[in-house]
Amino acid sequence: MNRRVRFRDLQERGIVPNRVTLKNWIRDQGFPPGQRTGPNTRTWGEDEIEGWISSRPVAPKPLPPARRPRGRPRKTEAAHPSA
């Protein structure tokens, strides 16, 4: 049987920090919307949550390529020996 979890359970498991993030994940990241089980209650099936977590990328995002410094190069003392 599939156990139902509430928002509080998601927080305790460290899946989502707050309701705003949850709303954004549902809208933008494909997090399951869950099911309304009361006037102020939404629950999710554990299998829905586990499926979403397992579909997430595990590798960190690649770093952007290094940029060259802007402007003219600085003059160094080694480039201009003193007399």
N, C-alpha and C positions, 0 to 999 in steps of 0.2 A: 504494500500500500504506500502511496506517495504522501509523505508528510507535508503539511502546509506550514509555511513560515511567515512571520509578520516582519514589518520594518524593523522593529526592535531586535529581532533575531538576526537580521542582516547586519545591523550595527555591531552586535555582540560578536559576530563572526569576523568582523573587520572587512566586510565586503563593500559597504558604502558608509561614508562618514555622516551624511546629512540628507534631508529630504530634497534640497535643491539639486544636489549632485544626482540623486536618484532620478528626479524628473528630467534632468538633462541627459542622463544615460538612456532613459526610456525613449526620449525624443531623438537623440543623435547617435547613440552607440549600439542600438539593438537590444538593450536590456529588456527582458520580458515584462509586459505591462501588468501582469498579475491578474487577479480576479477580485472584484468587490464582494466582500462577504458580509458587509454591514454598512450602515450609513457613513461611518468614518473609519472603516477597516478595509485594508487591501492585503491579500495574501498571495504568496507564490508557492508553487510546488518545488520541492527540493530538486527534482530532476530538471526543471526549467533553469534554476539558478546554476546547477552544476554544468548543464549544457552550455550556458552562456560563458561561464568561467573557462571551460575547456576550449571554447572557440576563440578566446582572446590570444593575441600574440604573446609569446614568451620572451622573445629577444628584445633588447632595448632598441629604441629608435637610433638610426645611424646619425652621427654628428654631421653638421653641415660642413662643406669644404672650408678650409682656412682662407681668410681674406688677406690680401696684401694691404699693408698700411697705406692710408691715403696721404697725398701731399708729396712734397719733395723730400728726398732722403736727407738726413741730418749730416752736417759736416763733422767729422771726427778729428781729433788732434793728430792721430796717426796719419791721416791723409794729408795734413799740412804741417810738415816738420818745421820747427822754429829755427831761426838762423843763429 
